[in-house]
Amino acid sequence: MASAGHAIRGSRVGAGPMGEQERGVPAPRNQVSYWCLNGHETRPSFAAVDEIEPPEQWDCPRCGFPAGQDPANPPAPLRNEPYKTHLAYVKERRSDEDGAALLQEALDTLQARRQGVAPARG
């Protein structure tokens, strides 16, 4: 005995016939080629509107480098500054002599506190 199939099986809510009659006419599109430093070509499409220019650069989806419209001269990747520690920032602002003076002041304060004497300020 053959079982009866259901018309809904295998479809999703809101599914219907796909076609131009239901969705309307698609907007005209322009594809623009972009090349990255690794030679990857990316071709995103943009709406063909006279007032809007496509961007000069586009991120390559394969390697993440910036891509430009000139295949012979792709843009250079952005230089990311490495993470700096707090000590690296302090060393940019202070000389070794300043650091030694601050360390000595902190040691004098600590020693005076241990001895119960008020530290000398200067």
Jmol script that loads the backbone (N, CA, C; Angstrom):
load data "model"
ATOM      1  N   MET A   1       0.851  -1.172   0.000  1.00  0.00           N
ATOM      2  CA  MET A   1       0.000   0.000   0.000  1.00  0.00           C
ATOM      3  C   MET A   1       0.896   1.234   0.000  1.00  0.00           C
ATOM      4  N   ALA A   2       0.714   2.136  -0.915  1.00  0.00           N
ATOM      5  CA  ALA A   2       1.500   3.356  -1.049  1.00  0.00           C
ATOM      6  C   ALA A   2       0.968   4.414  -0.101  1.00  0.00           C
ATOM      7  N   SER A   3       1.890   5.114   0.541  1.00  0.00           N
ATOM      8  CA  SER A   3       1.456   6.164   1.464  1.00  0.00           C
ATOM      9  C   SER A   3       1.276   7.459   0.692  1.00  0.00           C
ATOM     10  N   ALA A   4       0.350   8.227   1.151  1.00  0.00           N
ATOM     11  CA  ALA A   4       0.066   9.511   0.499  1.00  0.00           C
ATOM     12  C   ALA A   4       1.099  10.535   0.948  1.00  0.00           C
ATOM     13  N   GLY A   5       1.638  11.306   0.012  1.00  0.00           N
ATOM     14  CA  GLY A   5       2.627  12.339   0.339  1.00  0.00           C
ATOM     15  C   GLY A   5       1.938  13.612   0.790  1.00  0.00           C
ATOM     16  N   HIS A   6       2.678  14.424   1.473  1.00  0.00           N
ATOM     17  CA  HIS A   6       2.142  15.701   1.916  1.00  0.00           C
ATOM     18  C   HIS A   6       2.767  16.815   1.074  1.00  0.00           C
ATOM     19  N   ALA A   7       1.981  17.785   0.721  1.00  0.00           N
ATOM     20  CA  ALA A   7       2.451  18.875  -0.128  1.00  0.00           C
ATOM     21  C   ALA A   7       3.440  19.782   0.609  1.00  0.00           C
ATOM     22  N   ILE A   8       3.366  19.825   1.927  1.00  0.00           N
ATOM     23  CA  ILE A   8       4.220  20.730   2.699  1.00  0.00           C
ATOM     24  C   ILE A   8       5.592  20.123   2.956  1.00  0.00           C
ATOM     25  N   ARG A   9       5.716  18.853   2.877  1.00  0.00           N
ATOM     26  CA  ARG A   9       6.958  18.189   3.240  1.00  0.00           C
ATOM     27  C   ARG A   9       8.138  18.714   2.403  1.00  0.00           C
ATOM     28  N   GLY A  10       9.226  19.079   3.096  1.00  0.00           N
ATOM     29  CA  GLY A  10      10.427  19.532   2.411  1.00  0.00           C
ATOM     30  C   GLY A  10      10.421  21.002   2.027  1.00  0.00           C
ATOM     31  N   SER A  11       9.407  21.741   2.427  1.00  0.00           N
ATOM     32  CA  SER A  11       9.402  23.171   2.114  1.00  0.00           C
ATOM     33  C   SER A  11       9.438  23.961   3.405  1.00  0.00           C
ATOM     34  N   ARG A  12       9.631  25.233   3.290  1.00  0.00           N
ATOM     35  CA  ARG A  12       9.704  26.076   4.473  1.00  0.00           C
ATOM     36  C   ARG A  12       8.542  27.062   4.467  1.00  0.00           C
ATOM     37  N   VAL A  13       8.332  27.687   5.597  1.00  0.00           N
ATOM     38  CA  VAL A  13       7.264  28.667   5.721  1.00  0.00           C
ATOM     39  C   VAL A  13       7.563  29.838   4.799  1.00  0.00           C
ATOM     40  N   GLY A  14       6.617  30.265   4.055  1.00  0.00           N
ATOM     41  CA  GLY A  14       6.780  31.379   3.142  1.00  0.00           C
ATOM     42  C   GLY A  14       7.328  30.980   1.787  1.00  0.00           C
ATOM     43  N   ALA A  15       7.611  29.688   1.609  1.00  0.00           N
ATOM     44  CA  ALA A  15       8.133  29.244   0.327  1.00  0.00           C
ATOM     45  C   ALA A  15       7.027  29.293  -0.711  1.00  0.00           C
ATOM     46  N   GLY A  16       7.390  29.698  -1.850  1.00  0.00           N
ATOM     47  CA  GLY A  16       6.429  29.771  -2.934  1.00  0.00           C
ATOM     48  C   GLY A  16       7.166  29.676  -4.238  1.00  0.00           C
ATOM     49  N   PRO A  17       6.465  29.847  -5.328  1.00  0.00           N
ATOM     50  CA  PRO A  17       7.145  29.778  -6.617  1.00  0.00           C
ATOM     51  C   PRO A  17       8.139  30.933  -6.743  1.00  0.00           C
ATOM     52  N   MET A  18       9.333  30.603  -7.160  1.00  0.00           N
ATOM     53  CA  MET A  18      10.368  31.620  -7.315  1.00  0.00           C
ATOM     54  C   MET A  18      10.315  32.124  -8.759  1.00  0.00           C
ATOM     55  N   GLY A  19      10.226  33.398  -8.919  1.00  0.00           N
ATOM     56  CA  GLY A  19      10.175  33.931 -10.271  1.00  0.00           C
ATOM     57  C   GLY A  19      10.077  35.434 -10.260  1.00  0.00           C
ATOM     58  N   GLU A  20      10.236  36.017 -11.428  1.00  0.00           N
ATOM     59  CA  GLU A  20      10.196  37.462 -11.559  1.00  0.00           C
ATOM     60  C   GLU A  20       8.811  38.029 -11.276  1.00  0.00           C
ATOM     61  N   GLN A  21       7.782  37.237 -11.503  1.00  0.00           N
ATOM     62  CA  GLN A  21       6.436  37.748 -11.306  1.00  0.00           C
ATOM     63  C   GLN A  21       6.206  38.093  -9.831  1.00  0.00           C
ATOM     64  N   GLU A  22       6.779  37.304  -8.943  1.00  0.00           N
ATOM     65  CA  GLU A  22       6.530  37.502  -7.528  1.00  0.00           C
ATOM     66  C   GLU A  22       7.525  38.457  -6.886  1.00  0.00           C
ATOM     67  N   ARG A  23       8.760  38.447  -7.342  1.00  0.00           N
ATOM     68  CA  ARG A  23       9.814  39.234  -6.710  1.00  0.00           C
ATOM     69  C   ARG A  23      10.066  40.568  -7.398  1.00  0.00           C
ATOM     70  N   GLY A  24       9.589  40.794  -8.556  1.00  0.00           N
ATOM     71  CA  GLY A  24       9.844  42.041  -9.259  1.00  0.00           C
ATOM     72  C   GLY A  24      11.091  41.932 -10.111  1.00  0.00           C
ATOM     73  N   VAL A  25      11.429  42.991 -10.775  1.00  0.00           N
ATOM     74  CA  VAL A  25      12.577  43.011 -11.675  1.00  0.00           C
ATOM     75  C   VAL A  25      13.808  43.396 -10.858  1.00  0.00           C
ATOM     76  N   PRO A  26      14.903  42.652 -11.004  1.00  0.00           N
ATOM     77  CA  PRO A  26      16.102  43.005 -10.224  1.00  0.00           C
ATOM     78  C   PRO A  26      16.717  44.318 -10.712  1.00  0.00           C
ATOM     79  N   ALA A  27      17.310  45.046  -9.797  1.00  0.00           N
ATOM     80  CA  ALA A  27      17.969  46.304 -10.143  1.00  0.00           C
ATOM     81  C   ALA A  27      19.214  46.006 -10.965  1.00  0.00           C
ATOM     82  N   PRO A  28      19.545  46.877 -11.900  1.00  0.00           N
ATOM     83  CA  PRO A  28      20.766  46.652 -12.684  1.00  0.00           C
ATOM     84  C   PRO A  28      21.999  46.699 -11.777  1.00  0.00           C
ATOM     85  N   ARG A  29      22.953  45.830 -12.047  1.00  0.00           N
ATOM     86  CA  ARG A  29      24.147  45.697 -11.218  1.00  0.00           C
ATOM     87  C   ARG A  29      25.403  45.860 -12.070  1.00  0.00           C
ATOM     88  N   ASN A  30      26.461  46.365 -11.450  1.00  0.00           N
ATOM     89  CA  ASN A  30      27.781  46.440 -12.062  1.00  0.00           C
ATOM     90  C   ASN A  30      28.741  45.628 -11.207  1.00  0.00           C
ATOM     91  N   GLN A  31      29.535  44.789 -11.844  1.00  0.00           N
ATOM     92  CA  GLN A  31      30.571  44.067 -11.121  1.00  0.00           C
ATOM     93  C   GLN A  31      31.882  44.817 -11.295  1.00  0.00           C
ATOM     94  N   VAL A  32      32.597  44.993 -10.193  1.00  0.00           N
ATOM     95  CA  VAL A  32      33.873  45.700 -10.204  1.00  0.00           C
ATOM     96  C   VAL A  32      34.938  44.728  -9.728  1.00  0.00           C
ATOM     97  N   SER A  33      36.054  44.665 -10.451  1.00  0.00           N
ATOM     98  CA  SER A  33      37.150  43.778 -10.077  1.00  0.00           C
ATOM     99  C   SER A  33      38.121  44.508  -9.171  1.00  0.00           C
ATOM    100  N   TYR A  34      38.541  43.809  -8.113  1.00  0.00           N
ATOM    101  CA  TYR A  34      39.542  44.297  -7.175  1.00  0.00           C
ATOM    102  C   TYR A  34      40.625  43.225  -7.050  1.00  0.00           C
ATOM    103  N   TRP A  35      41.906  43.656  -6.943  1.00  0.00           N
ATOM    104  CA  TRP A  35      43.024  42.733  -6.787  1.00  0.00           C
ATOM    105  C   TRP A  35      43.806  43.105  -5.541  1.00  0.00           C
ATOM    106  N   CYS A  36      44.196  42.082  -4.773  1.00  0.00           N
ATOM    107  CA  CYS A  36      45.007  42.306  -3.581  1.00  0.00           C
ATOM    108  C   CYS A  36      46.469  42.032  -3.897  1.00  0.00           C
ATOM    109  N   LEU A  37      47.331  42.218  -2.924  1.00  0.00           N
ATOM    110  CA  LEU A  37      48.765  42.028  -3.095  1.00  0.00           C
ATOM    111  C   LEU A  37      49.110  40.568  -3.403  1.00  0.00           C
ATOM    112  N   ASN A  38      48.278  39.635  -2.979  1.00  0.00           N
ATOM    113  CA  ASN A  38      48.503  38.206  -3.249  1.00  0.00           C
ATOM    114  C   ASN A  38      47.978  37.778  -4.613  1.00  0.00           C
ATOM    115  N   GLY A  39      47.405  38.692  -5.383  1.00  0.00           N
ATOM    116  CA  GLY A  39      46.914  38.374  -6.720  1.00  0.00           C
ATOM    117  C   GLY A  39      45.501  37.823  -6.756  1.00  0.00           C
ATOM    118  N   HIS A  40      44.801  37.817  -5.629  1.00  0.00           N
ATOM    119  CA  HIS A  40      43.415  37.346  -5.617  1.00  0.00           C
ATOM    120  C   HIS A  40      42.510  38.394  -6.259  1.00  0.00           C
ATOM    121  N   GLU A  41      41.605  37.937  -7.091  1.00  0.00           N
ATOM    122  CA  GLU A  41      40.618  38.849  -7.694  1.00  0.00           C
ATOM    123  C   GLU A  41      39.287  38.662  -6.991  1.00  0.00           C
ATOM    124  N   THR A  42      38.663  39.762  -6.639  1.00  0.00           N
ATOM    125  CA  THR A  42      37.347  39.773  -6.018  1.00  0.00           C
ATOM    126  C   THR A  42      36.440  40.603  -6.909  1.00  0.00           C
ATOM    127  N   ARG A  43      35.229  40.112  -7.153  1.00  0.00           N
ATOM    128  CA  ARG A  43      34.308  40.840  -8.036  1.00  0.00           C
ATOM    129  C   ARG A  43      32.965  41.067  -7.360  1.00  0.00           C
ATOM    130  N   PRO A  44      32.891  41.996  -6.400  1.00  0.00           N
ATOM    131  CA  PRO A  44      31.588  42.299  -5.807  1.00  0.00           C
ATOM    132  C   PRO A  44      30.728  43.070  -6.802  1.00  0.00           C
ATOM    133  N   SER A  45      29.428  42.949  -6.635  1.00  0.00           N
ATOM    134  CA  SER A  45      28.528  43.687  -7.528  1.00  0.00           C
ATOM    135  C   SER A  45      27.869  44.816  -6.750  1.00  0.00           C
ATOM    136  N   PHE A  46      27.671  45.918  -7.441  1.00  0.00           N
ATOM    137  CA  PHE A  46      27.083  47.116  -6.861  1.00  0.00           C
ATOM    138  C   PHE A  46      25.913  47.554  -7.726  1.00  0.00           C
ATOM    139  N   ALA A  47      24.963  48.234  -7.119  1.00  0.00           N
ATOM    140  CA  ALA A  47      23.833  48.760  -7.869  1.00  0.00           C
ATOM    141  C   ALA A  47      24.350  49.764  -8.893  1.00  0.00           C
ATOM    142  N   ALA A  48      23.830  49.677 -10.100  1.00  0.00           N
ATOM    143  CA  ALA A  48      24.263  50.575 -11.176  1.00  0.00           C
ATOM    144  C   ALA A  48      23.494  51.880 -11.059  1.00  0.00           C
ATOM    145  N   VAL A  49      24.024  52.768 -10.216  1.00  0.00           N
ATOM    146  CA  VAL A  49      23.422  54.078 -10.003  1.00  0.00           C
ATOM    147  C   VAL A  49      24.467  55.110 -10.419  1.00  0.00           C
ATOM    148  N   ASP A  50      24.053  56.103 -11.206  1.00  0.00           N
ATOM    149  CA  ASP A  50      24.991  57.075 -11.749  1.00  0.00           C
ATOM    150  C   ASP A  50      25.664  57.921 -10.674  1.00  0.00           C
ATOM    151  N   GLU A  51      24.948  58.253  -9.602  1.00  0.00           N
ATOM    152  CA  GLU A  51      25.488  59.158  -8.591  1.00  0.00           C
ATOM    153  C   GLU A  51      26.472  58.476  -7.651  1.00  0.00           C
ATOM    154  N   ILE A  52      26.492  57.161  -7.608  1.00  0.00           N
ATOM    155  CA  ILE A  52      27.307  56.447  -6.631  1.00  0.00           C
ATOM    156  C   ILE A  52      28.456  55.735  -7.326  1.00  0.00           C
ATOM    157  N   GLU A  53      29.669  56.005  -6.841  1.00  0.00           N
ATOM    158  CA  GLU A  53      30.872  55.341  -7.345  1.00  0.00           C
ATOM    159  C   GLU A  53      31.195  54.162  -6.435  1.00  0.00           C
ATOM    160  N   PRO A  54      31.688  53.058  -6.982  1.00  0.00           N
ATOM    161  CA  PRO A  54      32.117  51.963  -6.113  1.00  0.00           C
ATOM    162  C   PRO A  54      33.347  52.392  -5.310  1.00  0.00           C
ATOM    163  N   PRO A  55      33.582  51.797  -4.152  1.00  0.00           N
ATOM    164  CA  PRO A  55      34.724  52.201  -3.332  1.00  0.00           C
ATOM    165  C   PRO A  55      36.050  51.916  -4.032  1.00  0.00           C
ATOM    166  N   GLU A  56      37.073  52.704  -3.708  1.00  0.00           N
ATOM    167  CA  GLU A  56      38.386  52.526  -4.318  1.00  0.00           C
ATOM    168  C   GLU A  56      39.053  51.243  -3.844  1.00  0.00           C
ATOM    169  N   GLN A  57      38.802  50.860  -2.590  1.00  0.00           N
ATOM    170  CA  GLN A  57      39.389  49.642  -2.041  1.00  0.00           C
ATOM    171  C   GLN A  57      38.305  48.729  -1.503  1.00  0.00           C
ATOM    172  N   TRP A  58      38.635  47.434  -1.490  1.00  0.00           N
ATOM    173  CA  TRP A  58      37.719  46.410  -1.006  1.00  0.00           C
ATOM    174  C   TRP A  58      38.575  45.369  -0.291  1.00  0.00           C
ATOM    175  N   ASP A  59      38.115  44.854   0.833  1.00  0.00           N
ATOM    176  CA  ASP A  59      38.883  43.838   1.544  1.00  0.00           C
ATOM    177  C   ASP A  59      38.786  42.503   0.819  1.00  0.00           C
ATOM    178  N   CYS A  60      39.935  41.863   0.622  1.00  0.00           N
ATOM    179  CA  CYS A  60      39.965  40.555  -0.041  1.00  0.00           C
ATOM    180  C   CYS A  60      39.344  39.519   0.892  1.00  0.00           C
ATOM    181  N   PRO A  61      38.333  38.774   0.443  1.00  0.00           N
ATOM    182  CA  PRO A  61      37.715  37.783   1.321  1.00  0.00           C
ATOM    183  C   PRO A  61      38.601  36.557   1.556  1.00  0.00           C
ATOM    184  N   ARG A  62      39.637  36.368   0.738  1.00  0.00           N
ATOM    185  CA  ARG A  62      40.499  35.186   0.895  1.00  0.00           C
ATOM    186  C   ARG A  62      41.629  35.417   1.888  1.00  0.00           C
ATOM    187  N   CYS A  63      42.278  36.597   1.823  1.00  0.00           N
ATOM    188  CA  CYS A  63      43.439  36.823   2.700  1.00  0.00           C
ATOM    189  C   CYS A  63      43.261  38.010   3.642  1.00  0.00           C
ATOM    190  N   GLY A  64      42.253  38.858   3.402  1.00  0.00           N
ATOM    191  CA  GLY A  64      42.006  39.988   4.276  1.00  0.00           C
ATOM    192  C   GLY A  64      42.786  41.239   3.931  1.00  0.00           C
ATOM    193  N   PHE A  65      43.703  41.161   2.949  1.00  0.00           N
ATOM    194  CA  PHE A  65      44.458  42.339   2.546  1.00  0.00           C
ATOM    195  C   PHE A  65      43.538  43.307   1.802  1.00  0.00           C
ATOM    196  N   PRO A  66      43.869  44.601   1.783  1.00  0.00           N
ATOM    197  CA  PRO A  66      43.083  45.524   0.973  1.00  0.00           C
ATOM    198  C   PRO A  66      43.327  45.253  -0.509  1.00  0.00           C
ATOM    199  N   ALA A  67      42.294  45.416  -1.300  1.00  0.00           N
ATOM    200  CA  ALA A  67      42.380  45.184  -2.746  1.00  0.00           C
ATOM    201  C   ALA A  67      41.972  46.463  -3.467  1.00  0.00           C
ATOM    202  N   GLY A  68      42.651  46.729  -4.589  1.00  0.00           N
ATOM    203  CA  GLY A  68      42.362  47.911  -5.389  1.00  0.00           C
ATOM    204  C   GLY A  68      41.938  47.530  -6.787  1.00  0.00           C
ATOM    205  N   GLN A  69      41.543  48.521  -7.561  1.00  0.00           N
ATOM    206  CA  GLN A  69      41.024  48.260  -8.903  1.00  0.00           C
ATOM    207  C   GLN A  69      42.121  48.151  -9.956  1.00  0.00           C
ATOM    208  N   ASP A  70      43.373  48.468  -9.608  1.00  0.00           N
ATOM    209  CA  ASP A  70      44.484  48.360 -10.545  1.00  0.00           C
ATOM    210  C   ASP A  70      45.237  47.060 -10.268  1.00  0.00           C
ATOM    211  N   PRO A  71      45.145  46.066 -11.169  1.00  0.00           N
ATOM    212  CA  PRO A  71      45.794  44.779 -10.888  1.00  0.00           C
ATOM    213  C   PRO A  71      47.317  44.881 -10.844  1.00  0.00           C
ATOM    214  N   ALA A  72      47.903  45.864 -11.536  1.00  0.00           N
ATOM    215  CA  ALA A  72      49.358  46.005 -11.553  1.00  0.00           C
ATOM    216  C   ALA A  72      49.888  46.734 -10.316  1.00  0.00           C
ATOM    217  N   ASN A  73      49.007  47.426  -9.595  1.00  0.00           N
ATOM    218  CA  ASN A  73      49.439  48.211  -8.446  1.00  0.00           C
ATOM    219  C   ASN A  73      48.440  48.050  -7.301  1.00  0.00           C
ATOM    220  N   PRO A  74      48.377  46.859  -6.683  1.00  0.00           N
ATOM    221  CA  PRO A  74      47.437  46.683  -5.566  1.00  0.00           C
ATOM    222  C   PRO A  74      47.912  47.450  -4.335  1.00  0.00           C
ATOM    223  N   PRO A  75      46.997  47.859  -3.460  1.00  0.00           N
ATOM    224  CA  PRO A  75      47.402  48.609  -2.268  1.00  0.00           C
ATOM    225  C   PRO A  75      48.194  47.729  -1.308  1.00  0.00           C
ATOM    226  N   ALA A  76      49.095  48.370  -0.575  1.00  0.00           N
ATOM    227  CA  ALA A  76      49.901  47.659   0.413  1.00  0.00           C
ATOM    228  C   ALA A  76      49.036  47.350   1.638  1.00  0.00           C
ATOM    229  N   PRO A  77      49.321  46.241   2.299  1.00  0.00           N
ATOM    230  CA  PRO A  77      48.541  45.922   3.506  1.00  0.00           C
ATOM    231  C   PRO A  77      48.794  46.960   4.591  1.00  0.00           C
ATOM    232  N   LEU A  78      47.795  47.157   5.423  1.00  0.00           N
ATOM    233  CA  LEU A  78      47.913  48.098   6.518  1.00  0.00           C
ATOM    234  C   LEU A  78      48.920  47.561   7.530  1.00  0.00           C
ATOM    235  N   ARG A  79      49.723  48.459   8.060  1.00  0.00           N
ATOM    236  CA  ARG A  79      50.710  48.055   9.055  1.00  0.00           C
ATOM    237  C   ARG A  79      50.064  48.164  10.427  1.00  0.00           C
ATOM    238  N   ASN A  80      49.909  47.027  11.084  1.00  0.00           N
ATOM    239  CA  ASN A  80      49.339  47.012  12.427  1.00  0.00           C
ATOM    240  C   ASN A  80      50.460  47.140  13.446  1.00  0.00           C
ATOM    241  N   GLU A  81      50.277  48.065  14.362  1.00  0.00           N
ATOM    242  CA  GLU A  81      51.244  48.223  15.431  1.00  0.00           C
ATOM    243  C   GLU A  81      51.090  47.055  16.398  1.00  0.00           C
ATOM    244  N   PRO A  82      52.210  46.464  16.822  1.00  0.00           N
ATOM    245  CA  PRO A  82      52.101  45.365  17.772  1.00  0.00           C
ATOM    246  C   PRO A  82      51.594  45.872  19.120  1.00  0.00           C
ATOM    247  N   TYR A  83      51.058  44.964  19.876  1.00  0.00           N
ATOM    248  CA  TYR A  83      50.541  45.298  21.197  1.00  0.00           C
ATOM    249  C   TYR A  83      51.684  45.776  22.082  1.00  0.00           C
ATOM    250  N   LYS A  84      51.490  46.882  22.759  1.00  0.00           N
ATOM    251  CA  LYS A  84      52.511  47.406  23.663  1.00  0.00           C
ATOM    252  C   LYS A  84      52.074  47.169  25.104  1.00  0.00           C
ATOM    253  N   THR A  85      53.024  46.804  25.906  1.00  0.00           N
ATOM    254  CA  THR A  85      52.744  46.625  27.319  1.00  0.00           C
ATOM    255  C   THR A  85      52.724  47.983  28.001  1.00  0.00           C
ATOM    256  N   HIS A  86      52.258  47.994  29.237  1.00  0.00           N
ATOM    257  CA  HIS A  86      52.256  49.226  30.018  1.00  0.00           C
ATOM    258  C   HIS A  86      53.690  49.730  30.189  1.00  0.00           C
ATOM    259  N   LEU A  87      54.606  48.809  30.399  1.00  0.00           N
ATOM    260  CA  LEU A  87      56.004  49.197  30.574  1.00  0.00           C
ATOM    261  C   LEU A  87      56.563  49.869  29.318  1.00  0.00           C
ATOM    262  N   ALA A  88      56.182  49.394  28.141  1.00  0.00           N
ATOM    263  CA  ALA A  88      56.660  50.007  26.900  1.00  0.00           C
ATOM    264  C   ALA A  88      56.167  51.449  26.770  1.00  0.00           C
ATOM    265  N   TYR A  89      54.903  51.701  27.159  1.00  0.00           N
ATOM    266  CA  TYR A  89      54.388  53.070  27.120  1.00  0.00           C
ATOM    267  C   TYR A  89      55.107  53.953  28.135  1.00  0.00           C
ATOM    268  N   VAL A  90      55.387  53.411  29.325  1.00  0.00           N
ATOM    269  CA  VAL A  90      56.102  54.185  30.339  1.00  0.00           C
ATOM    270  C   VAL A  90      57.500  54.528  29.850  1.00  0.00           C
ATOM    271  N   LYS A  91      58.173  53.568  29.211  1.00  0.00           N
ATOM    272  CA  LYS A  91      59.535  53.818  28.718  1.00  0.00           C
ATOM    273  C   LYS A  91      59.554  54.864  27.605  1.00  0.00           C
ATOM    274  N   GLU A  92      58.447  55.024  26.890  1.00  0.00           N
ATOM    275  CA  GLU A  92      58.370  56.079  25.876  1.00  0.00           C
ATOM    276  C   GLU A  92      58.322  57.456  26.522  1.00  0.00           C
ATOM    277  N   ARG A  93      57.707  57.545  27.720  1.00  0.00           N
ATOM    278  CA  ARG A  93      57.530  58.838  28.380  1.00  0.00           C
ATOM    279  C   ARG A  93      58.659  59.193  29.345  1.00  0.00           C
ATOM    280  N   ARG A  94      59.361  58.203  29.862  1.00  0.00           N
ATOM    281  CA  ARG A  94      60.362  58.438  30.899  1.00  0.00           C
ATOM    282  C   ARG A  94      61.725  57.920  30.471  1.00  0.00           C
ATOM    283  N   SER A  95      62.770  58.633  30.891  1.00  0.00           N
ATOM    284  CA  SER A  95      64.138  58.174  30.624  1.00  0.00           C
ATOM    285  C   SER A  95      64.541  57.172  31.719  1.00  0.00           C
ATOM    286  N   ASP A  96      65.671  56.535  31.527  1.00  0.00           N
ATOM    287  CA  ASP A  96      66.174  55.603  32.541  1.00  0.00           C
ATOM    288  C   ASP A  96      66.500  56.346  33.838  1.00  0.00           C
ATOM    289  N   GLU A  97      66.995  57.564  33.718  1.00  0.00           N
ATOM    290  CA  GLU A  97      67.308  58.358  34.912  1.00  0.00           C
ATOM    291  C   GLU A  97      66.037  58.686  35.686  1.00  0.00           C
ATOM    292  N   ASP A  98      64.963  59.056  34.971  1.00  0.00           N
ATOM    293  CA  ASP A  98      63.683  59.323  35.635  1.00  0.00           C
ATOM    294  C   ASP A  98      63.188  58.076  36.362  1.00  0.00           C
ATOM    295  N   GLY A  99      63.332  56.932  35.701  1.00  0.00           N
ATOM    296  CA  GLY A  99      62.884  55.685  36.315  1.00  0.00           C
ATOM    297  C   GLY A  99      63.679  55.357  37.560  1.00  0.00           C
ATOM    298  N   ALA A 100      64.983  55.577  37.511  1.00  0.00           N
ATOM    299  CA  ALA A 100      65.814  55.309  38.682  1.00  0.00           C
ATOM    300  C   ALA A 100      65.453  56.240  39.836  1.00  0.00           C
ATOM    301  N   ALA A 101      65.180  57.522  39.529  1.00  0.00           N
ATOM    302  CA  ALA A 101      64.800  58.469  40.577  1.00  0.00           C
ATOM    303  C   ALA A 101      63.456  58.081  41.195  1.00  0.00           C
ATOM    304  N   LEU A 102      62.498  57.690  40.383  1.00  0.00           N
ATOM    305  CA  LEU A 102      61.191  57.271  40.911  1.00  0.00           C
ATOM    306  C   LEU A 102      61.315  56.013  41.760  1.00  0.00           C
ATOM    307  N   LEU A 103      62.143  55.075  41.319  1.00  0.00           N
ATOM    308  CA  LEU A 103      62.350  53.853  42.083  1.00  0.00           C
ATOM    309  C   LEU A 103      62.990  54.158  43.431  1.00  0.00           C
ATOM    310  N   GLN A 104      63.992  55.040  43.425  1.00  0.00           N
ATOM    311  CA  GLN A 104      64.649  55.396  44.685  1.00  0.00           C
ATOM    312  C   GLN A 104      63.671  56.083  45.624  1.00  0.00           C
ATOM    313  N   GLU A 105      62.825  56.959  45.088  1.00  0.00           N
ATOM    314  CA  GLU A 105      61.822  57.647  45.911  1.00  0.00           C
ATOM    315  C   GLU A 105      60.851  56.648  46.528  1.00  0.00           C
ATOM    316  N   ALA A 106      60.416  55.669  45.722  1.00  0.00           N
ATOM    317  CA  ALA A 106      59.491  54.662  46.239  1.00  0.00           C
ATOM    318  C   ALA A 106      60.160  53.802  47.304  1.00  0.00           C
ATOM    319  N   LEU A 107      61.436  53.460  47.107  1.00  0.00           N
ATOM    320  CA  LEU A 107      62.158  52.661  48.105  1.00  0.00           C
ATOM    321  C   LEU A 107      62.357  53.450  49.397  1.00  0.00           C
ATOM    322  N   ASP A 108      62.674  54.750  49.293  1.00  0.00           N
ATOM    323  CA  ASP A 108      62.824  55.592  50.483  1.00  0.00           C
ATOM    324  C   ASP A 108      61.511  55.677  51.256  1.00  0.00           C
ATOM    325  N   THR A 109      60.403  55.842  50.525  1.00  0.00           N
ATOM    326  CA  THR A 109      59.089  55.912  51.159  1.00  0.00           C
ATOM    327  C   THR A 109      58.769  54.602  51.872  1.00  0.00           C
ATOM    328  N   LEU A 110      59.043  53.495  51.237  1.00  0.00           N
ATOM    329  CA  LEU A 110      58.774  52.192  51.836  1.00  0.00           C
ATOM    330  C   LEU A 110      59.637  51.971  53.080  1.00  0.00           C
ATOM    331  N   GLN A 111      60.912  52.330  53.007  1.00  0.00           N
ATOM    332  CA  GLN A 111      61.816  52.150  54.144  1.00  0.00           C
ATOM    333  C   GLN A 111      61.391  53.040  55.309  1.00  0.00           C
ATOM    334  N   ALA A 112      60.987  54.261  55.020  1.00  0.00           N
ATOM    335  CA  ALA A 112      60.544  55.176  56.077  1.00  0.00           C
ATOM    336  C   ALA A 112      59.266  54.665  56.723  1.00  0.00           C
ATOM    337  N   ARG A 113      58.366  54.106  55.936  1.00  0.00           N
ATOM    338  CA  ARG A 113      57.117  53.571  56.470  1.00  0.00           C
ATOM    339  C   ARG A 113      57.404  52.391  57.405  1.00  0.00           C
ATOM    340  N   ARG A 114      58.360  51.559  57.045  1.00  0.00           N
ATOM    341  CA  ARG A 114      58.713  50.402  57.876  1.00  0.00           C
ATOM    342  C   ARG A 114      59.365  50.843  59.176  1.00  0.00           C
ATOM    343  N   GLN A 115      60.066  51.953  59.135  1.00  0.00           N
ATOM    344  CA  GLN A 115      60.729  52.453  60.341  1.00  0.00           C
ATOM    345  C   GLN A 115      59.825  53.368  61.151  1.00  0.00           C
ATOM    346  N   GLY A 116      58.655  53.721  60.618  1.00  0.00           N
ATOM    347  CA  GLY A 116      57.718  54.565  61.342  1.00  0.00           C
ATOM    348  C   GLY A 116      58.086  56.018  61.286  1.00  0.00           C
ATOM    349  N   VAL A 117      58.856  56.426  60.309  1.00  0.00           N
ATOM    350  CA  VAL A 117      59.285  57.812  60.171  1.00  0.00           C
ATOM    351  C   VAL A 117      58.630  58.400  58.937  1.00  0.00           C
ATOM    352  N   ALA A 118      58.261  59.673  58.990  1.00  0.00           N
ATOM    353  CA  ALA A 118      57.677  60.329  57.821  1.00  0.00           C
ATOM    354  C   ALA A 118      58.771  60.484  56.764  1.00  0.00           C
ATOM    355  N   PRO A 119      58.490  60.150  55.491  1.00  0.00           N
ATOM    356  CA  PRO A 119      59.506  60.251  54.436  1.00  0.00           C
ATOM    357  C   PRO A 119      59.804  61.720  54.129  1.00  0.00           C
ATOM    358  N   ALA A 120      61.047  61.943  53.752  1.00  0.00           N
ATOM    359  CA  ALA A 120      61.460  63.304  53.377  1.00  0.00           C
ATOM    360  C   ALA A 120      61.011  63.574  51.955  1.00  0.00           C
ATOM    361  N   ARG A 121      60.333  64.691  51.773  1.00  0.00           N
ATOM    362  CA  ARG A 121      59.863  65.087  50.435  1.00  0.00           C
ATOM    363  C   ARG A 121      60.821  66.103  49.859  1.00  0.00           C
ATOM    364  N   GLY A 122      61.139  65.953  48.571  1.00  0.00           N
ATOM    365  CA  GLY A 122      62.047  66.921  48.015  1.00  0.00           C
ATOM    366  C   GLY A 122      61.823  67.164  46.638  1.00  0.00           C
TER     367      GLY A 122
END
end "model"
wireframe off; spacefill off
backbone 0.3
color backbone group
